[in-house]
Amino acid sequence: MLLDESTAARFARLALDCVHREYPSKIAHSLHSDADARPPRDLTPAFYGCYDWHSAVHGHWMLARLTRMFPHAPFAEESLAALRGNITQEHIAGEVNYLQAPGRTGFERPYGLAWLLQLATELRRFKPSLAKILEPLEQAAADHLESWLPKLPYPDRSGQHANTAFALGLIIDWARAAGGSREATAFASAVRFYHADVNASTAFEPGGEDFLSPCLAEADLMRRVCTPPEFADWLTRFLPNIPVLRPVTSPDRGDGKLAHLDGLNLSRAWMLFGIAKGLPETDARRFHLLMAADAHRDAGLAAVTGEHYEGGHWLGTFAVYLETMELIEGPTGLRRIR
């Protein structure tokens, strides 16, 4: 863990300032009648703040993780109160009803649902009582993803929310932490979509509004499903020449879409770290990957200021995900692909 308490407090404040902030709000909402024209707090009563549903979800994840790691920090009591205030049986029942209503099978799929699973994992570590309350929504989200993945004919290789590789990585991490048989579908999908990929190119990355690297997200996923020797061989086929990646700069942090580029630096950093950690310790590529990761980390963290709500409502989560690094430094859960 690289965070100190003062930095953790700054990131926590970003989430605390918006988990109850209903407007501005962007909702992907299917209306079937006038009765569906309701404010966000009625539609999704637990996760209505932070501009959009997925940002509210991972804002709660960030508060749970930071409070677990700094239980005596000044922000911990307020963070726990926010979690308890939003994650109630009544609110989660409302969320389940919304998700399971007709015409909403694609709601927040896969990005938001994958983050919901991460929130469930963190709550089980931090506050099992809240995890129990969240469980009906966790199971509904997992069921939606598990029924969708086998039907998906091709992966999404974009650099935003629809990216399949990034979501699969979060899903596999959740499934391994939860135990049971939930991992099988995600694991099989990762192999089906990506195992045969060769000669990828980062020449067309990033897109102008990307916050994920499609190539790095794929490699960061595959280090989860390969042993280190297998992953080394796969990476050689996938990226024969590791590109020299340099941090990017958002031209306008007050523009919500252009602020995505600050998130790209953060996600590139944790993916580069993950790829390096997934290789054998003697692999010569590790040094260059780690150097690039450090450069992206520095650039990404410098942009998490909260000056603009457009980035402030979500960039803190990406910073905490990077800085805590539990998904990389903890148990690897490496598997064989054959």
Stockholm file with secondary structure:
# STOCKHOLM 1.0

chainA/1-338         MLLDESTAARFARLALDCVHREYPSKIAHSLHSDADARPPRDLTPAFYGCYDWHSAVHGHWMLARLTRMFPHAPFAEESLAALRGNITQEHIAGEVNYLQAPGRTGFERPYGLAWLLQLATELRRFKPSLAKILEPLEQAAADHLESWLPKLPYPDRSGQHANTAFALGLIIDWARAAGGSREATAFASAVRFYHADVNASTAFEPGGEDFLSPCLAEADLMRRVCTPPEFADWLTRFLPNIPVLRPVTSPDRGDGKLAHLDGLNLSRAWMLFGIAKGLPETDARRFHLLMAADAHRDAGLAAVTGEHYEGGHWLGTFAVYLETMELIEGPTGLRRIR
#=GR chainA/1-338 SS CCCCHHHHHHHHHHHHTTTTCCCSCCCCCCCSSGGGCCCHHHHSSSSCCSSSHHHHHHHHHHHHHHHHHCTTSTTHHHHHHHHHHHSCHHHHHHHHHHHHSTTCTTTTTTHHHHHHHHHHHHHHHHCHHHHHHHHHHHHHHHHHHHHHGGGCCSCCCCSSTTCHHHHHHHHHHHHHHHCTTTHHHHHHHHHHHHTTCCSCCCTTCCCTTCSSCHHHHHHHHHHHHSCHHHHHHHHHHHCSSCCCCCCCCCSCTTSTTTTHHHHHHHHHHHHHHHHHHHSCTTCTHHHHHHHHHHHHHHHHHHTCCCSSHHHHTTHHHHHHHHHHCHHHHSCCCCCCCC
#=GC SS_cons         CCCCHHHHHHHHHHHHTTTTCCCSCCCCCCCSSGGGCCCHHHHSSSSCCSSSHHHHHHHHHHHHHHHHHCTTSTTHHHHHHHHHHHSCHHHHHHHHHHHHSTTCTTTTTTHHHHHHHHHHHHHHHHCHHHHHHHHHHHHHHHHHHHHHGGGCCSCCCCSSTTCHHHHHHHHHHHHHHHCTTTHHHHHHHHHHHHTTCCSCCCTTCCCTTCSSCHHHHHHHHHHHHSCHHHHHHHHHHHCSSCCCCCCCCCSCTTSTTTTHHHHHHHHHHHHHHHHHHHSCTTCTHHHHHHHHHHHHHHHHHHTCCCSSHHHHTTHHHHHHHHHHCHHHHSCCCCCCCC
//
